Amino acid sequence: MSNTAAVTSSATTTAVTRPPVRLDPRHLPLAVTIGLFALMFGAGSTLFDGFFSLQVFLNFFIDNAFLAITAIGMTFVILSGGIDLSIGSVIALTTMVSASLVEKHGFSPAVVIPLVLAMGAGIGLVMGVVIQYFEVQPFIVTLAGMFLTRGLCYLISIDSITIHHEFYVGVSSHRIPFLFGTSITWNVVIALLLFAAAIYLAHYTRFGRTVYAIGGSEQSAMLMGLPVPRTKVLIYTFNGFCSALAGVAFTFYMVSGYALHAGGMEMDAIAAVVIGGTLLTGGFGTVVGTLFGVLIHGTIQTLIMFEGTLSSWWTKIVIGLLLLISCLFQRLFERRVRPAGNQGG
């Protein structure tokens, strides 16, 4: 009897003294981002009738698929400790080149789409080479790229070019059936496929590990023998490709080309990445966090639309506040994150 009591007492003591389960500091920013999205979506569902529905949730993706695509490319840039201010202008240039070639010159979309994707990757490649081998700050190089590509848009046309080609009109209007009578668009499919590819690229390839290492400490990455120069060039090449792909998606969404398209979208992409938990100093973050950052952006837009009396500019105001809070949060937790390891979960 006494032995049974001793065993019971010992088990009780073990259960009591067992250390509590703690959240890995590396996962804290992502947890906060997901929690913020759940809180905002829950608030909208409580305040507005019809907000809590699968189609409303899917509309977050439908209306922001092009932002998700370009934000994925921006994630890799910021993870490496860089920045790219040219993505909005590259998107606009993609729409202008696509519209001009299809409408004015009669090119087939089968030729135009690969061409503009190669153009975007080429622009990123040039900027990556200048940044790496001429040792110019990414801010300056991509700022120059922003002015150059936006200026090229106006050389093509100062007016909007509406696309009447049946392929673009068909893709724009086509809805893919989803669950419970809901639907999505081809832009959502493109964004989700890129999202899956980006997760694999970031966490299961040598390229991805090198990106995190560069962001953590470029000098240490060099001493480890990692291909830092090649990787930095590839980062901006990939981001240029993502910007052009976002431009293709934006062309499907707007069915037009215009030099003023995607104005300020580089700021939206940076905000989505940072709100998603990626450190501006590089070395830590996740593509998953970026996706939730985009969803938060979409949630804010939808909340303002459901409210009905607020200007759409409130989206920018709220995003700005969230960006500021995210930066402060990063400063508070950066010291805890860095010792835990450079790579995000």
C-alpha positions in Angstrom: 0.0 0.0 0.0 2.8 2.3 0.9 4.6 1.5 -2.4 1.5 2.4 -4.3 1.2 5.7 -2.5 4.9 6.4 -3.2 4.5 5.7 -6.9 1.4 7.9 -7.0 3.2 10.7 -5.1 6.2 10.4 -7.4 3.9 10.6 -10.5 2.1 13.6 -9.1 5.5 15.3 -8.4 6.7 14.6 -11.9 3.5 16.0 -13.4 3.7 19.1 -11.2 7.4 19.8 -12.0 7.1 19.1 -15.7 8.3 22.3 -17.5 5.6 24.2 -19.3 5.4 24.1 -23.1 6.7 27.3 -24.5 6.3 28.7 -28.0 9.5 28.8 -30.0 10.5 32.5 -30.3 11.1 31.9 -34.0 7.4 31.1 -34.5 6.1 34.1 -32.4 5.8 36.7 -35.3 3.9 34.2 -37.4 1.6 33.3 -34.5 0.9 37.0 -33.9 0.2 37.5 -37.6 -2.2 34.6 -37.8 -3.8 35.7 -34.5 -4.3 39.2 -35.9 -5.9 37.9 -39.0 -8.3 35.7 -37.0 -9.2 38.6 -34.7 -10.0 40.9 -37.6 -12.0 38.3 -39.5 -13.8 37.4 -36.3 -14.6 41.1 -35.7 -15.9 41.5 -39.2 -18.1 38.4 -38.8 -19.5 39.8 -35.6 -20.2 43.3 -36.8 -21.5 42.7 -40.3 -24.0 40.3 -41.7 -22.7 38.2 -44.5 -19.1 38.8 -43.7 -18.6 35.3 -42.3 -18.8 33.3 -45.5 -16.5 31.2 -47.6 -16.9 33.4 -50.7 -16.0 36.5 -48.7 -12.8 34.7 -47.5 -12.0 33.6 -51.1 -12.5 37.2 -52.3 -9.5 38.1 -50.2 -7.4 36.0 -52.6 -9.3 37.0 -55.7 -8.9 40.7 -55.2 -5.3 40.5 -53.9 -3.8 37.6 -55.9 -1.4 39.9 -57.8 -0.3 41.4 -54.5 0.4 38.0 -53.1 2.4 37.0 -56.1 4.7 40.1 -55.9 4.9 39.9 -52.1 6.2 36.4 -52.4 9.1 37.7 -54.5 9.6 40.6 -52.1 9.9 38.1 -49.2 13.1 36.6 -50.6 14.5 40.1 -51.2 13.8 41.2 -47.6 15.0 37.9 -46.2 18.4 38.6 -47.8 18.5 42.0 -46.2 17.7 43.9 -49.4 14.8 45.9 -50.7 13.1 46.4 -54.1 11.2 49.6 -55.0 10.7 48.8 -58.6 8.0 46.1 -58.5 5.0 48.4 -58.9 6.5 49.9 -62.0 7.5 46.5 -63.4 3.9 45.4 -63.0 2.7 48.5 -64.8 5.3 48.0 -67.6 4.1 44.3 -67.9 0.5 45.4 -68.4 1.5 48.1 -71.0 3.7 45.7 -73.0 1.1 43.0 -72.9 -1.7 45.4 -74.0 0.4 47.0 -76.7 1.6 43.8 -78.2 -1.8 42.1 -78.1 -4.0 45.0 -79.2 -1.7 47.1 -81.4 0.6 44.6 -82.9 -1.6 41.4 -83.0 0.8 39.2 -81.0 -0.6 36.0 -79.5 -0.9 35.7 -75.7 1.2 32.5 -76.0 4.1 34.7 -77.1 3.4 37.8 -75.0 3.1 36.1 -71.6 6.5 34.3 -71.8 8.1 37.4 -73.2 6.9 39.7 -70.4 8.0 37.1 -67.8 11.4 37.0 -69.4 11.4 40.8 -69.4 10.7 41.0 -65.7 13.4 38.4 -64.9 15.8 40.3 -67.1 15.1 43.6 -65.3 15.7 41.8 -61.9 18.9 40.3 -63.2 20.3 43.6 -64.3 19.5 45.2 -60.9 20.9 42.2 -59.1 24.2 42.4 -61.0 24.5 46.1 -60.3 23.8 45.6 -56.6 26.2 42.7 -56.2 29.1 43.4 -58.5 29.1 47.2 -58.5 28.3 47.3 -54.7 25.5 49.9 -55.1 22.9 50.0 -52.3 19.6 48.1 -53.3 17.6 51.1 -52.4 19.3 53.3 -55.0 19.4 50.6 -57.7 15.8 49.7 -57.4 14.7 53.3 -57.1 16.4 53.9 -60.4 14.7 50.8 -61.8 11.3 52.2 -60.5 11.8 55.5 -62.4 13.1 53.7 -65.6 10.3 51.2 -65.9 7.6 53.7 -65.1 9.0 56.0 -67.7 9.1 53.2 -70.3 5.3 52.8 -69.7 4.7 56.4 -70.8 6.9 55.9 -73.9 4.5 53.1 -75.0 1.4 55.2 -74.3 0.1 57.9 -72.0 -3.4 56.5 -72.3 -5.0 53.3 -71.0 -5.0 50.4 -73.5 -8.1 48.2 -73.1 -7.5 44.6 -74.1 -10.3 43.0 -76.2 -8.5 39.7 -77.0 -10.8 36.8 -76.2 -8.1 35.0 -74.2 -7.6 37.8 -71.7 -11.4 38.6 -71.5 -12.1 34.9 -71.0 -9.5 34.4 -68.3 -10.7 37.5 -66.5 -14.4 36.5 -66.5 -13.9 32.8 -65.9 -14.7 31.4 -62.5 -13.4 28.0 -61.3 -16.1 26.2 -59.1 -15.0 25.6 -55.5 -16.7 24.3 -52.4 -20.3 25.0 -51.4 -21.2 26.9 -54.5 -18.3 29.3 -54.3 -15.7 30.1 -57.0 -12.2 31.4 -57.5 -10.3 32.8 -60.5 -7.2 31.7 -62.4 -5.2 34.4 -60.6 -5.8 32.6 -57.3 -4.6 29.4 -58.8 -1.4 31.1 -60.1 -0.8 32.7 -56.7 -1.3 29.4 -54.8 1.0 27.5 -57.1 3.7 30.1 -56.7 3.1 30.0 -52.9 3.7 26.3 -52.8 6.8 26.6 -55.0 8.2 29.4 -52.8 7.8 27.4 -49.6 9.7 24.5 -51.2 12.3 27.0 -52.6 12.8 28.8 -49.2 13.0 25.8 -46.9 14.0 22.7 -48.9 16.7 23.9 -51.3 20.2 25.2 -51.0 19.2 28.4 -52.5 16.7 29.1 -49.8 19.1 28.2 -47.0 21.7 30.6 -48.6 19.1 33.4 -48.7 18.5 33.0 -44.9 22.3 32.9 -44.3 22.9 36.1 -46.3 20.2 37.9 -44.4 21.6 36.7 -41.1 25.2 37.7 -41.9 26.5 38.0 -45.4 30.1 37.9 -44.2 29.5 34.7 -42.3 27.8 33.2 -45.3 30.9 34.0 -47.4 33.2 32.4 -44.8 31.0 29.3 -44.9 31.7 29.0 -48.6 28.1 29.6 -49.7 27.5 31.0 -53.2 26.6 34.5 -52.0 27.2 36.6 -55.2 25.2 34.2 -57.4 22.4 33.9 -54.9 22.0 37.6 -54.5 21.7 38.0 -58.3 19.2 35.1 -58.4 17.1 36.7 -55.6 16.5 39.9 -57.6 16.0 37.8 -60.8 13.4 35.8 -59.1 11.7 38.9 -57.7 11.7 40.4 -61.2 10.0 37.3 -62.5 7.4 37.5 -59.7 6.7 41.1 -60.4 6.1 40.3 -64.1 3.9 37.4 -63.1 2.0 39.7 -60.9 1.7 42.0 -63.9 0.2 39.2 -65.9 -2.3 38.5 -63.1 -3.0 42.3 -62.9 -3.6 42.3 -66.7 -6.1 39.5 -66.3 -7.7 41.4 -63.4 -8.0 44.8 -65.1 -8.0 43.6 -68.8 -6.0 46.7 -69.7 -2.6 48.2 -69.7 -2.0 51.6 -68.1 1.1 53.5 -67.0 -0.5 54.3 -63.6 -1.4 50.7 -62.8 0.0 49.4 -59.5 1.0 52.8 -58.2 2.4 52.3 -54.7 2.1 48.5 -54.8 5.7 48.1 -53.8 4.8 49.7 -50.5 1.8 47.3 -50.1 4.1 44.4 -50.8 6.7 45.5 -48.3 4.0 46.1 -45.7 2.5 42.6 -46.3 5.9 41.0 -45.9 6.8 42.9 -42.7 3.3 42.5 -41.2 3.7 38.8 -42.0 6.7 38.6 -39.6 9.7 39.0 -41.9 12.5 41.1 -40.3 13.5 44.1 -42.3 17.0 43.4 -41.4 16.8 40.0 -43.1 17.6 36.5 -42.0 14.2 35.6 -40.5 10.7 35.2 -41.9 8.4 32.9 -43.7 6.4 32.8 -47.0 3.4 31.6 -45.0 3.6 34.8 -42.9 3.6 36.9 -46.1 0.4 35.2 -47.3 -1.3 36.1 -44.0 0.0 39.6 -44.4 -1.8 39.8 -47.7 -4.9 38.3 -46.2 -4.8 41.0 -43.5 -4.6 43.6 -46.2 -7.6 42.1 -47.9 -9.5 41.9 -44.6 -9.0 45.6 -44.0 -10.3 46.4 -47.5 -13.4 44.2 -47.0 -14.1 45.6 -43.6 -14.1 49.2 -45.0 -16.3 48.1 -47.9 -18.8 46.5 -45.5 -18.8 49.5 -43.2 -19.8 51.6 -46.2 -19.1 55.2 -44.9 -15.3 55.2 -44.8 -13.0 56.2 -47.6 -10.8 53.5 -49.2 -7.8 55.6 -48.1 -8.5 54.2 -44.6 -6.9 51.0 -45.9 -3.6 52.8 -46.3 -4.0 54.4 -42.8 -4.6 51.1 -41.1 -1.9 49.3 -43.0 0.5 52.1 -42.0 -0.4 51.7 -38.3 0.0 48.0 -38.5 3.4 48.4 -40.3 4.6 50.7 -37.5 3.4 48.3 -34.8 5.1 45.4 -36.6 8.4 47.3 -36.8 8.2 48.0 -33.1 7.3 44.4 -32.4 10.3 43.3 -34.5 12.6 45.5 -32.4 11.3 44.0 -29.2 11.7 40.4 -30.3 14.7 40.6 -32.6 17.2 39.8 -29.8 15.2 36.8 -28.8 14.8 35.6 -32.4 18.5 35.9 -33.5 20.0 33.5 -30.9 17.3 31.0 -31.8 18.6 30.6 -35.3 18.4 32.6 -38.5 16.0 30.4 -40.5 12.3 30.9 -39.9 10.0 27.9 -39.4 
